Amino acid sequence: MSNAKVLPLIEPAGGRGVVPCCPPLTERPMTADEAQTAARMFKALGDPVRLRLFSAVASHEGGEACVCDISDVGVSQPTVSHHLKKLKEAGLLTSERRGTWVYYRVEPSVLAGMGRLLMQSAA
């Protein structure tokens, strides 16, 4: 069992939808907490296998993918499971078990939050 703390990329905004964990990089310097959250996300995506898995889920028809459909990334099934777990711990994926299969999805708000973090703020 893992004791890793899941740091959210996004947080609820009092019913107004979601806001990213961090301001755009060009808006102001990040706080220590914001940097820790963003670093966890970038670290998770810094592995080529994880980036391929994240891309496979994000681009899959319907916005979710069965693990059985995305496992062909050149590593063993236990390694795929390990990488998917790391993506979940970073707050980048959510999952749901249906029978014997697990389905993964990237919440649209996660992609929006990532995009906002990397965009240039309006001057």
Secondary structure, 3 states (H helix, E strand, C coil): CCCCCCCCCEEECCCCCEEECCCCCCCCCCCHHHHHHHHHHHHHHCCHHHHHHHHHHHHCHHHEEEHHHHCCCCCCHHHHHHHHHHHHHCCCCEEEEECCEEEEECCHHHHHHHHHHHCCCCC
